[in-house]
Amino acid sequence: MPPSSGHSETFPMLRLPVSKMTSDLIINTWCGQGIQEPNENILHLSAKTCCSSGLIPPVAAVVQALQGKRRSNRQIVALLLFLCASEGDAGTVRYSVAEEMESGSFVANVAKDLGLEAGELLTRGARLVSDDSKQHFRLHRKTGDLFVKEKLDREELCGKADPCVLRFEIVLEEPLQSFRAEVRVFDINDNAPVFPNHGPLLKIPESTPLGSRFPLQSAQDWDVGLNGLQNYTLSSNAYFHLHTRFRSHGPKYAELVLIKPLDREEQPQINLTLTAVDGGSPAKSGTAQILVLVLDVNDNVPQFSRLVYRTQILENSPNGSLVISVSATDLDDGTNREITYSLAQNPEGIHQTFHINSENGEIRLRGPVDFEAVENYDIDVQAIDGGGLSAHSKVLVEVVDVNDNAPDVLVTSISSPIPEDSPLNTVVALFGVRDRDVRVGGKITCFLEGNLPFTIKPTFRNSYSVVTGGALDREKVPGYNLTIIAMDTGTPSLSTETTIEVLISDINDNPPVFKEASYTMTVRENNSPAVFIGKVHAEDLDSEENAQITYSLLPPESGDLSVFSYISINSNNGKLYALRSMDYEAIQAFQFVVKAVNGGPLPLSSQITVRVVVLDVNDNLPMILYPLQNSTSPCNDLVPRAAEVGYLVTKVVAVDGDSGQNSWLSYELFKATDLGLFSVGRQNGEIRTLRVITERDHMKQKMVVVVRDHGQPSLSTTATLNILLVDGFSDPYVQLRDQSKRERKTNPSTKYLVISLAVLSCLFLFSVTVIFLIHIYQKIKYREKQFTASEHFYYDCSFPSHLIDGQSGETLGRVCPYEVGSATGTSNSEFRFLKRFMPNFPAPSGVVERNKEESGSHVPSNLDLDSPRRSEGRLRMSDEYM
């Protein structure tokens, strides 16, 4: 029905399946109006017609009118009441259904109730939106009928809540529109009252006064309203009657009221039946069987069979072992006759050791018993009957000693570590033994486990000492774990093991041992000072300071100390360093002796020979021997113009101061007046003609030949040759020389200019020489002061001939080494060991004088073949480390 007059009122049409007699009764009694369909089993009732007529009779009259009818008729009346009560709630469509309706049951036609045309729900995409996450109804959008989606259980949906209303929205689109709808689920009497405990038990003493009340448990009924719990009834008896009471919140409950005194001897128990009834039609009920036990009055005290119980138990008895059983009796009946045993009035130690069975009086072990701790126990046993009366008895327990304690070993003193050279019978440890089982333990025997260089000797009663019984060697066994075994002679025999640790201290009985029989090390020539060249290593089997090794260089047997100007050793780790730059062309190898000394009180030492091999590097340029390149007059080779192809013109001769591959030389033509006229032999440097000489070839031919070694990197030098092409060997050549002399004539001004430059150069060289001499003189004075303050300076830089493995007969140039210090100044730096001094040896005579002579500009003859670059390097090193 469409809304009118500014507010929405929707009156649903109730479509009920009823019989004709029921339909007539409802129409005549309720509203007096109705429309009967032709099939005579469907009744259409308009809530507006019935409710607006004012002819609604009381609910009781309707219920009475339907008395004896089917349950569905009564539900119809309840539905009509709900429809009339919900009239006028604007904007909400309300329906009602009874619970337990099957899935697919028809509820209503919402299209008619909402005033919509047939098929409008389908075209506008009608859908149901429930307030909860579950849909309980489904809508047929084509017909507009609303059906139950699944069977509804009011108790599951709403529990005890009443009314039970399911709310949802009907949403339409195009345009968007929604209608609120509610479906009330009416309760039916489908649950009977139920007692949680079907057989409650009441214990009532026979001395209980009259009028005493005993509350009973409530029954539970999940239905609501009239279908819920309404009343309780009690089976007939002579002792109790039932009184029903109400709670402000919760179901009704019943109480038993005592109306007659109880007598246990006359009737020890009473059986009652409690019935809970609901208000449904027909009514449903639930029962509970109540058992009332009449309790006896306690008037007798328990009696023990004996006042004092005595027993014995072995001290090694396991937990749970039976000690003794006590018993008591009571003349009463029932619970007053039941005896309960306990150890109530006893110290805590009794409770920790013993346990009594409260029912049969058996006393058993709960914890261990130890004769050495407690020899006797005095136990108080209590018996209590069901009425609370008690009696007491005493139990005396004697503990019997057994051999259950192993001997104890008490170490009083240990001397550890002991020296490895300790003599026999040196006392290592003192210990004592005792056995707590003095009655059954017997004699104690002590010995050491294993075959060790130690023995046990008795000192006095139950005291012993551990002494050495053999030779000790710390390098083989650094320590011993001595296991002392103490065994008694009881039954069974028990033993104890105690381990003590005895360490062996070291004595210096092992010299250092080098890993190798000799060492061979290599160093490249032209090395920088303080370069590391190798390491010697020795090991000492001793420990701590006895194993601390110090390395040093030994002077040669000849007394020549020049080796110390080449090599220095780190006294802590044996690392060897080169103090100066090596020159392979001067010395190829040398050897020396390294001494390793340990740090014991009586130091032991060993020696080893170290050979140092100098490796050649490509540091020498090839030297041109022919043709001479520093001659003032040019060297011209004459070639006759009639020379044939392959004519040997001349040969370039060069040598290299290096060795091996670094000295292999190759020759090649670098520049020439005519590159196609001459060729240079790559291996031998021979210059030959490549072709026949013609008249067009220039008379004076100039060639530049490159001589290159095979080092890495390769070094090279050039040789310039002048070749004259002549017809003969007399006049043309002389004329050419005269022509050259004439060409060299210059004008007088040039001559004066050359003389001026020569004078200035001489003055400059003289000044430099004076400055250099002054500088050398200052250094000599400084060295003399340093020599007088310390005896550790040596200036003899000559090298012994027996340490040299060079191929040439020349000796090394004299370059005196100096002390090299670390830049950081820390004592841990390895560079602090790079010293040219040997403080243990006296300075040789003539050192100062020899060094004064060397302080000048004189260069030793054995260094004349050195390159200028190497000499300058040595001079710079000496100045830097001065």
NORDACOR-V93854 format. One record per backbone hydrogen bond with DSSP energy under -0.5 kcal/mol. NH is the residue of the N-H (numbers start at 1). CO is the residue of the C=O. If there is no record, write none. Layout:
nh=(NH;NH)
co=(CO;CO)
//
This chain:
nh=(4;7;9;11;12;14;14;15;16;16;18;18;23;24;25;26;27;28;29;30;31;32;35;36;37;37;40;43;44;45;45;47;47;50;51;52;53;54;55;57;62;63;64;65;66;67;69;73;74;75;76;77;78;79;80;81;82;83;84;85;86;87;89;90;92;93;94;95;97;99;100;101;104;105;107;108;110;110;111;113;114;115;116;119;120;122;123;124;125;126;127;129;130;131;136;138;140;141;144;145;146;147;148;149;150;152;154;157;158;159;159;161;164;165;166;167;168;169;170;171;171;172;173;177;179;180;181;182;183;184;185;186;186;190;194;196;198;200;202;204;204;206;208;211;212;214;216;220;227;228;230;231;233;235;241;243;245;253;255;256;257;258;258;259;260;267;270;272;274;275;276;277;278;279;279;286;288;289;290;290;291;291;292;292;293;293;294;294;295;295;303;305;309;311;313;315;317;320;321;323;324;326;329;336;337;338;338;340;341;342;346;350;351;352;353;354;355;357;358;361;363;364;364;365;366;367;369;373;374;377;379;379;381;381;382;383;384;385;386;388;391;393;394;395;396;397;397;398;399;400;404;406;408;410;410;411;412;412;413;415;416;417;418;420;422;425;426;428;429;430;431;432;433;434;438;441;445;447;449;452;454;455;457;459;459;460;463;464;465;466;467;467;468;469;470;472;476;477;480;482;482;483;484;484;485;485;486;486;487;488;489;490;496;498;500;502;502;503;504;505;505;509;513;515;519;521;523;525;526;527;530;531;531;533;534;536;539;546;547;548;549;550;551;552;554;556;559;561;564;565;566;567;568;570;571;574;576;577;578;579;579;580;586;587;590;592;593;594;595;596;597;597;598;599;599;603;606;608;610;611;612;613;613;614;615;615;619;623;625;625;626;636;637;639;641;643;646;647;649;649;650;652;653;653;655;662;663;664;666;667;668;670;670;671;673;677;678;679;681;685;687;688;688;689;690;691;693;697;701;701;703;704;705;706;707;707;708;708;709;710;710;717;719;721;722;723;724;725;725;726;726;734;735;736;737;738;739;740;741;742;743;744;745;745;750;751;752;753;754;755;756;757;758;759;760;761;762;763;764;765;766;767;768;769;770;771;772;773;774;775;776;777;778;779;780;781;782;783;784;785;786;787;788;789;790;797;803;804;805;815;820;821;829;832;833;834;835;841;847;850;851;852;853;854;855;856;863;864;866;871;872;873;874;875;876;877;878;879;880;881;882)
co=(7;4;7;9;10;12;45;13;14;43;16;41;19;20;21;22;23;24;25;26;26;27;44;34;35;42;37;16;35;14;43;12;45;46;47;48;49;51;50;55;58;59;60;61;62;64;66;70;70;71;72;73;74;75;76;77;78;79;80;81;82;84;86;88;89;180;92;182;184;186;152;98;148;102;146;146;108;144;144;109;110;112;111;142;117;141;119;120;122;121;171;169;128;167;134;147;145;139;140;140;108;138;105;136;136;101;152;153;154;154;155;158;185;163;183;165;181;129;179;127;169;177;124;172;170;91;168;93;166;95;164;97;184;188;220;218;196;197;291;202;293;295;205;258;209;256;254;194;224;225;277;277;275;273;257;255;253;245;243;214;241;212;256;239;239;263;292;290;288;233;286;231;284;226;228;276;274;198;272;288;200;289;270;290;202;291;268;292;204;293;329;327;394;396;398;400;314;365;318;363;363;361;303;333;334;334;335;384;358;382;344;347;347;348;349;350;364;362;356;357;324;355;362;321;353;353;315;370;370;397;377;395;379;393;342;391;340;389;335;385;383;381;307;379;309;377;395;311;375;313;402;404;434;408;432;409;410;430;430;428;414;503;503;505;419;468;423;466;466;413;464;410;462;408;436;437;487;485;483;450;452;467;465;460;463;463;460;431;457;429;455;465;426;453;453;420;473;473;502;480;500;481;482;498;447;483;484;496;445;494;441;441;486;484;482;480;500;501;478;418;503;507;539;537;609;611;613;615;582;524;578;528;578;576;576;574;513;543;544;545;547;597;571;595;593;560;556;559;561;562;563;563;577;575;569;570;534;568;531;566;577;566;583;583;612;610;554;608;552;606;550;595;604;545;548;601;596;594;592;519;590;521;611;588;523;613;617;655;623;653;653;634;722;724;726;640;689;644;647;687;687;685;626;651;623;659;660;661;708;682;706;668;704;704;702;674;674;688;686;681;650;679;686;647;677;677;643;694;699;723;721;671;719;668;705;717;666;706;715;661;664;707;705;703;635;701;637;699;723;639;724;730;731;732;733;734;735;736;737;738;739;740;741;742;747;747;748;749;750;751;752;753;754;755;756;757;758;759;760;761;762;763;764;765;766;767;768;769;770;771;772;773;774;775;776;777;778;779;780;781;782;783;784;785;786;795;800;801;589;813;834;819;826;829;830;831;833;838;844;846;847;848;849;850;851;853;860;861;863;867;868;869;870;871;872;873;874;875;876;877;879)
//
